């Protein structure tokens, strides 16, 4: 579902990363709800495997397919995609919820970090969790598999529109991921959503302080209109 917002533009360079400490998946989904986009979260089960922090990035999309024949080109598009990453990117892998192999691991994380990528989100499986956790590379996945992807899964397209859990993700969309889940903000709404999220975060701060100072919950809700 898409709702146009008057005056909405693409994300200001770096604005989302600069604001990331003030953001959360829940907060972003509250704003998207208010704008009529009520299905922008990936389904439960994609878990934060290596981080407890909020991760915000620009989607670099990879479409994966299962296969079982001998293919010496298994890694070709995957390697091309990682070599093309830019600072602030978050890799988003659509595998059709496949746990056939660990499509992401330590070596890809090392290369992605070197290029300034902030993390990876996949509906598939990953491996090398201990190493990626030690590297502090943010990994969100639906499952874990120790198997290599060679002759099992491969990237068939990069920087294309993908779908995960019926959520459409375009290259460049904003992805916000934390321990609560993963939210996707269409790039055309990114400035409007970020401004509204920061405004709501400020109201939540005032609400929190008022309640800690003794204000009743009902009074605080009516005064700040957040919950």
SEVOVO-892152 format. One record per residue (C-alpha): residue number from 1; residue in three letters; y negated, x negated, z negated. Coordinates in steps of 0.02 Angstrom, whole numbers, plus 32768, in hexadecimal, padded with zeros to 4 digits. Each point is the difference from the previous one (the first is absolute). Example, Ala and Ser with C-alpha at 12.3 -4.5 7.8 and 13.67 -1.06 7.14 Angstrom:
  num  residuo     Y     X     Z
    1      ALA  80E1  7D99  7E7A
    2      SER  7F54  7FBB  8021
END
This chain:
  num  residuo     Y     X     Z
    1      UNK  8000  8000  8000
    2      UNK  7F54  7FBB  802E
    3      UNK  7F58  803B  7FC2
    4      UNK  7F61  7FBB  804E
    5      UNK  7F76  7FCE  7F89
    6      UNK  7F4E  7FFB  8041
    7      UNK  7FBB  7F51  8000
    8      UNK  80A4  7FAD  7FD4
    9      UNK  8017  7F53  804A
   10      UNK  807B  7F71  7FF9
   11      UNK  800F  7F9A  7F62
   12      UNK  7F74  7F86  7FD9
   13      UNK  8045  7F4F  8008
   14      UNK  8049  7FD0  7F58
   15      UNK  7FBE  8099  7FA6
   16      UNK  80AB  8042  7FCE
   17      UNK  803B  7F57  7FC0
   18      UNK  7F61  7FE9  7F9C
   19      UNK  801A  80AB  7FAF
   20      UNK  80BC  7FF0  7FE5
   21      UNK  7FF4  7FE5  7F43
   22      UNK  7FAF  80AD  7FF3
   23      UNK  8081  8059  806B
   24      UNK  80AF  8048  7FED
   25      UNK  8077  8063  806C
   26      UNK  7FE5  8099  7F94
   27      UNK  7F42  7FF5  800E
   28      UNK  8007  7FED  80BD
   29      UNK  8076  8094  8012
   30      UNK  7F8A  806B  7F96
   31      UNK  7F76  7FDC  807D
   32      UNK  8070  8021  8096
   33      UNK  8038  80A4  7FB0
   34      UNK  7F4A  8034  7FF0
   35      UNK  7FE5  7FDB  80B9
   36      UNK  8094  806C  8032
   37      UNK  807C  7F72  8021
   38      UNK  8089  802F  7F85
   39      UNK  8092  7F9D  8048
   40      UNK  7FC5  7F4B  8007
   41      UNK  8079  7FB5  7F81
   42      UNK  80A7  7FB3  802E
   43      UNK  808F  8057  7FA8
   44      UNK  8037  7FC3  7F54
   45      UNK  8079  7F6F  8001
   46      UNK  7F97  7F79  8051
   47      UNK  7FEC  7F93  7F66
   48      UNK  7F91  7F6E  7FCF
   49      UNK  8081  7F74  7FFB
   50      UNK  7F98  7F67  7FD8
   51      UNK  7F57  8037  7FBC
   52      UNK  7FAD  8074  7F81
   53      UNK  7F56  7FF9  8056
   54      UNK  7FAD  8074  807B
   55      UNK  800C  7FBC  80B1
   56      UNK  7F88  8035  8089
   57      UNK  800D  7FC9  80B5
   58      UNK  7FED  8029  80B7
   59      UNK  80A3  803B  804E
   60      UNK  8059  7F8D  807A
   61      UNK  808D  806C  803F
   62      UNK  80B0  7FCA  802F
   63      UNK  8082  8077  8047
   64      UNK  80B5  7FCD  7FDD
   65      UNK  80A7  8037  804A
   66      UNK  80B5  7FEA  7FCA
   67      UNK  807D  7FAE  8077
   68      UNK  80A6  7FA4  7FF9
   69      UNK  8012  7F96  809D
   70      UNK  7FE1  7F46  8012
   71      UNK  7F46  7FE6  8022
   72      UNK  7FB3  7F51  7FFA
   73      UNK  7F53  8052  800C
   74      UNK  8016  805E  7F5C
   75      UNK  7F6C  7FAB  7FAD
   76      UNK  7F89  7FF0  8093
   77      UNK  7F87  8091  7FE6
   78      UNK  800C  7FEF  7F43
   79      UNK  7FC5  7F4B  8007
   80      UNK  7F76  802C  807C
   81      UNK  7FC1  8088  7F8C
   82      UNK  7FF8  7F8F  7F67
   83      UNK  7FA7  7F76  8061
   84      UNK  7F7B  8080  8032
   85      UNK  7FD6  8039  7F4F
   86      UNK  7F4B  7FFA  7FC4
   87      UNK  7FB3  7FF5  7F52
   88      UNK  8009  80A9  7FA8
   89      UNK  8093  8042  8067
   90      UNK  8092  8058  7FB0
   91      UNK  80A1  8003  8065
   92      UNK  8049  80B0  8011
   93      UNK  80B4  8008  803E
   94      UNK  804D  80A3  803D
   95      UNK  80BD  7FF2  8002
   96      UNK  8034  80B7  7FF5
   97      UNK  8030  7FE4  7F4A
   98      UNK  8084  7F83  8032
   99      UNK  8053  7F90  7F7E
  100      UNK  8066  7FA6  8084
  101      UNK  7FB1  7F57  7FD5
  102      UNK  7F76  7FAC  7FA0
  103      UNK  7F7C  8000  8089
  104      UNK  7F80  7FA5  7F95
  105      UNK  8016  7F6A  7F8E
  106      UNK  7FBC  7F5C  7FBE
  107      UNK  7FDE  7FA5  80A2
  108      UNK  7FA3  8090  8052
  109      UNK  7F9C  8013  7F5F
  110      UNK  7FD3  7F48  8004
  111      UNK  7FBE  800E  80B2
  112      UNK  7FA6  80A4  7FDD
  113      UNK  7FAA  7FBA  7F66
  114      UNK  7FC9  7F67  8063
  115      UNK  7FA7  8074  8079
  116      UNK  7FAB  8065  7F77
  117      UNK  806D  809B  8001
  118      UNK  8001  805E  7F5A
  119      UNK  80AF  804C  8002
  120      UNK  8087  8063  8057
  121      UNK  8034  80B6  7FF7
  122      UNK  80A6  803A  8049
  123      UNK  806F  8099  7FFB
  124      UNK  808F  7F85  8019
  125      UNK  804A  7F72  7F9B
  126      UNK  7FC3  7F54  7FC9
  127      UNK  8053  7F67  7FB5
  128      UNK  7FCE  7F60  7FA3
  129      UNK  7FAA  8063  7F77
  130      UNK  7FFD  7F74  7F80
  131      UNK  7FAD  7F88  807A
  132      UNK  7F80  807F  803B
  133      UNK  7FD7  8030  7F4E
  134      UNK  7FE5  7F48  7FD5
  135      UNK  7F8C  7FF3  8096
  136      UNK  7F9E  809A  7FC5
  137      UNK  8013  8051  80AB
  138      UNK  7FF5  80BD  7FF2
  139      UNK  809E  8056  803F
  140      UNK  801F  80BC  8005
  141      UNK  80A8  803B  8041
  142      UNK  8076  8093  7FF9
  143      UNK  809B  7F95  7FE9
  144      UNK  8046  7F50  7FEB
  145      UNK  8083  7FA9  806B
  146      UNK  8039  7F4A  7FFF
  147      UNK  8035  8008  80B8
  148      UNK  7F9F  7FA2  8086
  149      UNK  7FB7  806C  808B
  150      UNK  8047  7F92  808C
  151      UNK  806C  806C  8073
  152      UNK  7FE2  8093  7F8A
  153      UNK  7F49  8034  8010
  154      UNK  7F6E  7FCA  806B
  155      UNK  7F49  8027  801F
  156      UNK  7FEF  8065  80A0
  157      UNK  7F43  8018  7FFF
  158      UNK  7F68  7FBE  7FA3
  159      UNK  7F53  8049  7FE5
  160      UNK  8037  80B0  8034
  161      UNK  7FF5  80A9  7FAC
  162      UNK  8092  8015  7F88
  163      UNK  803E  8088  7F8C
  164      UNK  804A  7FEA  7F53
  165      UNK  8033  809B  7F9F
  166      UNK  7F9E  806D  807B
  167      UNK  7F61  7F9E  7FDD
  168      UNK  7FAF  7FBB  809E
  169      UNK  7FC1  7F4D  7FEF
  170      UNK  7F8F  7FB5  8084
  171      UNK  7FDB  7F45  800E
  172      UNK  7F67  7FDF  7F95
  173      UNK  8015  8095  7F8B
  174      UNK  7FDF  7FDB  7F49
  175      UNK  809C  7FF1  7F94
  176      UNK  7FF1  800C  7F43
  177      UNK  809F  7FD8  7F9F
  178      UNK  8028  7FF0  7F48
  179      UNK  8088  802E  7F83
  180      UNK  7FDE  80B9  801E
  181      UNK  8020  7FF9  80BB
  182      UNK  7FAF  7FE3  80A9
  183      UNK  7F6C  805C  804D
  184      UNK  7FC0  7FF5  80B2
  185      UNK  7F48  801C  802C
  186      UNK  7FDA  801E  80B9
  187      UNK  7F87  7F7A  8039
  188      UNK  7F81  807F  8042
  189      UNK  7FED  8047  7F50
  190      UNK  8002  7F5C  7FA3
  191      UNK  7F47  7FEF  7FD5
  192      UNK  7FF4  80B3  7FC4
  193      UNK  809F  7FF4  7F99
  194      UNK  7FCE  7F5C  7FB0
  195      UNK  7F54  8041  7FCF
  196      UNK  804A  809E  7FB4
  197      UNK  8087  7F9C  7FA4
  198      UNK  7F80  7F8D  7FAF
  199      UNK  7F97  8095  7FCE
  200      UNK  8097  8054  7FB0
  201      UNK  8031  7F5D  7FA9
  202      UNK  7F53  7FFD  7FB0
  203      UNK  8013  80B2  7FC2
  204      UNK  80AB  7FD7  7FBA
  205      UNK  7FB3  7F6E  7FA1
  206      UNK  7F7F  8073  7FB1
  207      UNK  8084  8083  7FDC
  208      UNK  806D  7F7E  7FAA
  209      UNK  7F72  7FBD  7F96
  210      UNK  7FC9  80AF  7FCD
  211      UNK  80AF  8030  7FC7
  212      UNK  8013  7F5D  7FA2
  213      UNK  7F5B  8026  7FA9
  214      UNK  8042  80A9  7FC4
  215      UNK  7FD5  807C  8089
  216      UNK  8082  8088  8018
  217      UNK  8069  8000  809D
  218      UNK  7FC1  80A9  803D
  219      UNK  7F4B  7FCE  7FE6
  220      UNK  801B  7F5A  8058
  221      UNK  8056  8053  8093
  222      UNK  7F72  807C  8019
  223      UNK  7F7D  7F77  7FEF
  224      UNK  804C  7F81  8076
  225      UNK  8072  806F  806A
  226      UNK  808B  7F80  800B
  227      UNK  80B0  7FF6  7FB8
END
